[in-house]
């Protein structure tokens, strides 16, 4: 009986608040959604785009903006790259990108069934130098 300590209401309330805070701050890590992964808590430091043969890492510190057009896909403006993600139902990807929660986006593998809500058909990445060269040649 002497080992048991009677807790005051304030102590019980403080323990409950601490428990609630700890529950809310448990990071589940990246959440897989088929064609993309994202962070539910916190923000990502970079976005990784995965094609069939190549992976591109785009740090969010150099992210300059993005455009979304359901017909054309998502166009990402980055200090050194421009990337286009083409596919179906890309609005969730666009929203996560603008919140810096998007971690990876991958292109569907050849023959992969279209079984996810979001489907990525293509990821095209060009450096800003390649874009400038194309513009010069077009003149």
N, C-alpha and C positions, 0 to 999 in steps of 0.2 A: 504494500500500500504506500510505503514511503517513496518508492521509485516513481510513482505516477505524479506528475505535476499537473495541476489544474491550470488551464490556459485561460487568459482573459479574452473577452470578445475582440479586443484590439489585436491581440496576437493571432487569433484565428483569422480575422479579416486580412491581416498582413500576409499570412501564409497563403491564403486563397489568391490574393492579388499577385504574389510572387509566382505561384503555380500557373495562373492565367498568363502572365508575361512569358514564362518559360515555354508554355505550349504554343504561343503565338510566334515565337522566334525560332522554332525548330525548322531548319532549312531542309526541305525534301530533296534539294538538288534539281538538276534539269528534269523537266517533265516531257516525256516523249509523246508526240501527237502524230506519229506516222511519218509525215514528210518534214516535220520540223520539231525542234525542242525549244523550250523556253523556261525561264525562271519565274516562279510564282512570287518569291520574296526577293527583294533586292534587284539590282540591275547587272547586266552582263558587261564585261569590259570589251568584248569583241563579238563580231558576227562571223561565223564560218559558213561559207557557201561550198557545197559539195556537188561536183558534177560526176560523170562516170569515171574520169581519170584524174581530176585535179581538185584540190581544195584551196580556197582563197580565204585568208583571214583579214577581215576589215575591222580595225579598232574603232570603237564608237567615238573616241576622241576626235577622229577625223571625219565623222559622219556629217554631211552637209544638208541632207534632206532626202525626201522620197516623194514620188508621185504614184498614185494608184489609178489605173483605168481597167475596169473589168475585161475589156477586149484586148488590151496590150500587156497587162500585167503590172508588176511593181518595178519602177525604175529607181535605183538607189544612187544618189550622188555622194561621192566620197572624195576626199582630197586627191587621191591618186588613182581612183578607179571609178568607172560607172558600171553598174551591174543591172541586169534585167532578169526578173524572175517571171516566167510565163507559166500559166496553169489555170486551174479552176478553183473558185472559192478561196481567193487569196486575201480577203479582207482581214481574217484573224492574224495572218502573218504581217500584214501592213500595220495593224494596230500594235502588235507586240514590238515591231521594229521601232515605231515612233516612241514607245515607252522604254526602249533600251532593254527589254526583257527577252528578246529573241536571241537564242544562242546558236542554233544551226538551222540551215535549210538544205535539203538534199533533193536532187533531181530523182525522179522515179527511175528505177533500174529498167533495162530493156525487158519487156514482157511482164513487168510487175503488174498485178491486177489493180484496177482503179477502185480500191476498196476503202479509201480514206475520204473524209469530207473534203479535205484540201488535197489537191493533186498538183504536183509540180512537173510540168512537161519539159521545161528547159531552164537553164541558168546560163546567161551569157555575161562574161566579164571582160571589159576592155580597160587598158590603162588610159590615163588622160593623154599620154603621148600618142598612143594609137589613134585616139579620137581626133587629136589635132592633125595628125598626118592624113587621115581620111578627109578631113575638112579642107586641107590644102590641095589634095588631089582632086576634090570635087570642084574646085574653082577653075 
